[in-house]
């Protein structure tokens, strides 16, 4: 059994400018058991990760004390319970409580810097090699920060983490469905201004019901005219029509969640034919009620059918998860094999909002690292 990165193109062109491309790497997947330790050791991506949903509990408490912000609890255990950390929520209101808490302390430059830095450090600690952090600057203006200052603070935090750990990544700016199209346009303008300065894409997040994606098409037109990557939350709390709008009205290059894509076969095949990746977040989908149980999550069906799927955290704090945990869930609850999981890991890097040459080099390095890690764990098994 093997995994072939068959989509790396063969270099062609004028001989004097031709860039030689190594043949695709074949990863031999040995018969070794899937474990948390193995999944943690493998290189990974996290393409769908919200800054305001991925803080440390301790940091929230410390920032609240510094800023004189009142929280619903003053201990880590109490705060975890108050924000329904890792719990299946009874309603969307219960789920959104956590964001009220985190946003209350994310209104200063230092807080945003710290949250971004710690998120990247935590991701790097579980061998996430590439991290895309998304948030909406419009939600961090309560204490007078400018939107540019919000972006600068987060980028500074991510750069500091990169210097320390080597983790690569960038920022995705989010428009919010329930906010006005004019606000989305201002955010899109900001995204365009910060292109090639750490911002790598644009997103549309927020409640799908009663807030159609097409209302924000002008913002996405600006994004596309400036050749910026874009994604959109769709098919999580609303049907496949939401996904169709994200693809055909917004021009989304990836889809966030897409749980309900399975309800429309034609649309499913369209995404498959056009290799539009899905940013799957299994545990988050259970927590918000997008799926009734993990075993009913469509991730494995999508993968088996041939769709390009990626596995992500969504909100590390609120869902009490990591990328490693999500891969373990995919194995234990959905029956994905080690070969399946390594294929999905590679799909994560293929789906990254990176320039082609940089992505090509990163894929080659990741393929080598996956092969070396698997061999290392196989040798350990033989010793035992």
C-alpha positions in Angstrom: 0.0 0.0 0.0 1.3 3.4 -0.8 0.4 7.1 -1.2 1.5 8.9 -4.3 1.6 12.7 -4.5 0.5 12.4 -8.1 -0.6 16.0 -8.5 2.8 17.5 -8.5 3.2 18.7 -12.1 6.1 17.9 -14.3 8.1 21.0 -15.1 7.9 22.3 -18.6 8.9 25.5 -20.4 11.8 27.3 -21.9 15.0 25.4 -21.1 16.9 28.5 -19.7 14.1 29.1 -17.2 13.1 25.5 -16.6 12.9 24.5 -12.9 13.7 20.8 -12.4 11.0 19.0 -10.4 11.8 15.8 -8.6 9.5 12.9 -9.3 6.6 12.5 -6.8 7.5 10.7 -3.6 5.9 7.4 -2.8 5.2 6.9 0.9 5.2 3.3 2.0 2.8 2.9 4.9 4.0 0.0 7.1 1.5 -2.1 9.1 1.9 -0.3 12.4 -0.9 0.6 14.9 -2.4 4.1 14.9 -1.7 5.8 18.2 -1.9 9.3 19.6 1.9 9.4 19.8 2.2 8.5 16.1 -0.3 11.0 15.0 1.3 13.7 17.1 4.7 13.0 15.6 3.5 13.3 12.0 3.7 16.7 10.3 0.2 18.3 9.9 -1.7 21.4 8.9 -4.5 23.3 10.6 -6.3 25.3 7.9 -9.5 26.1 9.8 -8.6 27.6 13.2 -10.3 30.6 14.8 -8.1 32.8 17.0 -10.9 33.8 19.3 -11.9 30.2 19.8 -8.4 28.9 20.4 -7.0 30.7 23.5 -5.5 29.1 26.7 -7.8 29.2 29.7 -5.0 30.5 31.9 -4.4 33.4 29.4 -8.0 34.4 29.5 -7.9 34.6 33.3 -4.7 36.6 33.3 -5.8 39.0 30.6 -9.1 39.6 32.4 -7.3 40.4 35.6 -5.0 42.8 33.9 -7.8 44.5 32.0 -10.3 44.5 34.9 -12.7 42.4 32.8 -15.4 40.4 34.7 -15.6 36.8 33.7 -18.3 34.2 34.5 -15.7 32.3 36.6 -12.3 33.0 38.2 -10.7 29.5 37.9 -9.7 27.4 34.9 -12.2 24.7 35.9 -15.0 27.1 36.4 -14.3 29.0 33.2 -14.2 25.7 31.2 -17.6 24.8 32.5 -19.0 28.3 31.9 -18.0 28.3 28.2 -19.2 24.7 27.7 -15.6 23.6 26.8 -15.7 20.3 24.9 -19.4 19.8 25.7 -22.2 19.1 23.1 -24.2 22.3 23.3 -27.9 22.4 23.6 -28.2 25.5 21.5 -26.2 27.9 19.4 -26.6 30.4 22.2 -24.8 28.1 24.6 -22.0 27.6 22.1 -21.6 31.4 21.4 -21.1 32.2 25.1 -17.5 31.2 24.8 -16.8 33.8 22.1 -18.3 36.6 24.3 -15.8 35.6 26.9 -12.7 35.4 24.7 -13.6 38.6 22.8 -14.0 40.5 26.0 -10.2 40.2 26.6 -9.0 40.4 23.0 -9.4 44.2 22.6 -5.8 45.3 23.1 -2.6 44.9 21.0 -0.8 42.9 23.7 -3.7 40.5 24.1 -4.0 39.9 20.4 -0.2 39.4 20.1 -0.2 36.9 23.0 -3.2 34.9 21.8 -1.7 34.6 18.3 1.8 33.7 19.6 0.5 31.1 22.1 -1.8 29.5 19.5 1.1 29.0 17.0 3.3 27.8 19.8 0.7 25.2 20.9 0.2 24.1 17.3 3.9 23.7 16.7 4.1 21.6 19.9 2.0 18.9 18.2 4.0 19.2 14.9 1.6 21.4 13.0 4.0 22.6 10.3 1.5 25.0 8.7 -1.2 27.0 10.4 -3.8 29.4 9.0 -5.4 31.6 11.7 -8.7 33.3 11.0 -10.6 36.0 12.8 -12.5 39.2 12.1 -10.7 42.5 13.0 -14.2 44.1 13.2 -14.8 42.2 16.5 -11.7 43.7 18.2 -12.5 47.4 18.1 -14.3 47.8 21.5 -11.4 49.7 23.1 -10.5 51.9 20.2 -8.0 49.8 18.3 -7.8 50.4 14.5 -8.4 47.5 12.2 -4.8 47.8 11.0 -3.5 47.6 14.5 -5.5 44.4 15.1 -3.9 42.8 12.1 -0.4 44.0 12.9 -0.7 42.6 16.5 -1.7 39.1 15.3 0.9 39.0 12.6 3.6 40.1 15.1 2.6 37.2 17.4 2.7 34.7 14.6 6.1 35.9 13.4 7.5 35.6 16.9 6.3 32.0 17.1 7.8 31.2 13.7 11.1 32.5 14.8 11.0 30.3 17.8 9.6 27.1 16.3 9.7 27.4 12.5 6.0 27.0 12.1 4.7 28.5 8.9 1.3 30.1 8.3 -0.7 33.3 7.8 -3.9 35.1 8.5 -7.3 34.7 7.0 -9.6 37.8 7.5 -13.2 37.0 8.2 -16.3 38.8 7.0 -19.3 38.1 9.2 -22.6 37.1 7.7 -24.8 39.0 10.1 -22.8 42.2 9.7 -23.5 44.6 6.8 -22.1 44.0 3.3 -20.4 47.4 3.7 -18.4 46.0 6.7 -17.4 43.0 4.6 -16.2 45.4 1.9 -14.0 47.3 4.4 -12.6 44.0 5.6 -12.0 42.9 2.0 -10.1 46.1 1.4 -8.0 45.5 4.4 -7.3 41.9 3.2 -6.2 43.3 -0.2 -3.9 45.9 1.4 -2.2 43.2 3.5 -1.8 40.7 0.6 1.8 39.4 0.7 2.3 41.0 4.1 1.1 38.0 6.2 -2.6 37.9 5.2 -3.2 35.0 2.9 -7.0 34.8 2.4 -10.5 36.0 3.1 -13.4 34.1 4.7 -17.1 34.5 5.4 -18.1 33.2 8.8 -21.1 33.5 11.1 -24.7 32.2 11.2 -25.8 30.8 7.8 -29.6 30.9 8.5 -31.2 34.1 7.3 -27.8 35.5 6.3 -27.1 34.3 2.7 -23.6 34.4 1.3 -24.7 36.2 -1.8 -25.3 39.4 0.2 -21.5 39.7 0.5 -20.6 39.0 -3.1 -19.2 42.5 -3.8 -16.6 42.0 -1.1 -15.6 38.7 -2.6 -15.5 40.3 -6.1 -12.8 42.7 -4.8 -10.9 39.8 -3.3 -11.0 37.8 -6.6 -10.1 40.8 -8.7 -6.9 41.2 -6.6 -6.1 37.5 -6.9 -6.5 36.8 -3.2 -7.4 33.3 -1.9 -10.8 32.9 -0.3 -12.9 30.4 1.6 -16.3 30.4 3.2 -18.2 28.7 6.0 -21.0 26.8 4.3 -23.1 23.7 4.7 -22.6 23.6 8.5 -26.0 24.8 9.9 -27.7 25.2 6.5 -28.2 23.0 3.5 -26.2 22.6 0.3 -27.7 25.8 -1.2 -25.4 27.6 1.2 -22.4 25.8 -0.3 -23.6 26.5 -3.8 -23.8 30.2 -3.0 -20.3 30.1 -1.6 -18.9 28.5 -4.7 -20.9 30.3 -7.4 -21.7 33.7 -5.9 -18.5 34.2 -3.8 -16.0 32.1 -5.9 -14.7 30.3 -2.8 -11.6 28.2 -3.3 -12.3 26.1 -0.3 -15.4 25.3 1.8 -15.4 25.5 5.6 -17.2 22.4 7.1 -19.5 21.4 4.2 -21.2 18.8 6.4 -24.5 19.0 4.4 -22.8 18.7 1.0 -23.9 15.0 0.9 -27.5 16.1 0.4 -26.8 17.3 -3.1 -25.1 14.8 -5.4 -24.6 17.2 -8.3 -23.0 19.8 -6.1 -20.9 17.1 -4.4 -19.6 16.0 -7.8 -18.9 19.6 -8.8 -16.7 20.1 -5.8 -15.0 16.8 -6.5 -14.5 17.5 -10.2 -13.0 21.0 -9.5 -10.9 19.7 -6.5 -12.4 22.2 -4.1 -11.1 21.2 -0.7 -13.3 20.8 2.4 -12.1 22.1 5.8 -13.6 19.4 8.0 -13.8 19.9 11.7 -15.5 16.7 13.2 -15.5 17.4 16.9 -16.7 21.0 16.4 -19.5 19.7 14.2 -20.6 17.4 17.0 -20.5 20.2 19.5 -22.6 22.6 17.5 -25.1 19.9 16.5 -24.2 19.8 12.8 -23.9 16.0 13.2 -25.8 14.0 15.8 -22.8 11.7 16.6 -19.3 11.4 15.4 -19.9 8.1 13.6 -22.4 9.9 11.3 -19.9 12.6 10.2 -19.5 12.5 6.4 -15.7 12.9 6.4 -15.1 9.2 5.6 -17.7 9.1 2.9 -16.2 12.3 1.3 -12.7 10.8 1.5 -13.8 7.4 0.1 -15.7 9.1 -2.8 -12.6 11.0 -3.8 -13.2 14.5 -2.4 -10.2 16.5 -1.2 -10.8 16.7 2.6 -8.6 18.2 5.3 -8.9 17.8 9.1 -8.9 20.8 11.3 -9.7 22.0 14.8 -12.0 25.0 14.2 -11.8 26.1 17.9 -9.1 24.5 20.0 -10.3 25.9 23.3 -14.1 25.7 22.9 -14.1 22.2 21.5 -11.2 21.1 23.7 -9.3 19.7 20.8 -6.0 19.6 18.9 -5.2 18.5 15.3 -3.8 15.3 16.8 -7.1 14.6 18.6 -9.1 15.2 15.5 -7.0 12.7 13.5 -7.5 10.2 16.3 -11.2 10.8 16.2 -11.2 10.1 12.4 -9.4 6.8 13.1 -11.3 5.6 16.1 -14.8 6.9 15.3 -14.9 6.9 11.5 -12.6 4.0 10.7 -10.0 5.9 8.6 -6.8 3.8 8.3 -3.2 5.1 8.7 -2.9 5.2 5.0 -6.1 7.3 4.8 -4.8 9.6 7.4 -1.5 10.2 5.8 -3.2 10.9 2.5 -5.4 13.5 4.3 -2.3 15.0 5.9 -0.8 15.5 2.4 -4.2 17.0 1.2 -3.9 19.6 4.0 -0.6 20.8 2.6 -1.9 20.7 -1.0 -4.9 22.8 0.0 -2.9 25.5 1.8 -3.2 29.1 0.7 0.5 29.1 -0.4 2.2 30.1 -3.7 2.8 27.0 -5.9 6.6 26.9 -5.7 6.6 27.2 -1.9 3.8 24.6 -1.6 5.8 22.3 -3.9 8.9 22.5 -1.7 6.9 22.1 1.5 5.1 19.0 0.1 8.4 17.4 -0.8 9.7 18.0 2.7 6.5 16.7 4.3 6.5 13.5 2.3 10.0 12.8 3.4 9.2 13.6 7.0 6.1 11.3 7.0 8.1 8.4 5.5 10.9 8.9 8.1 8.4 9.1 11.0 6.6 5.9 9.9 9.9 4.1 9.6 10.9 5.3 13.1 7.7 4.0 14.7 8.1 0.7 12.8 11.6 0.2 14.2 10.3 0.9 17.7 7.6 -1.7 17.2 10.2 -4.3 16.1 12.4 -3.6 19.2 9.4 -4.1 21.5 
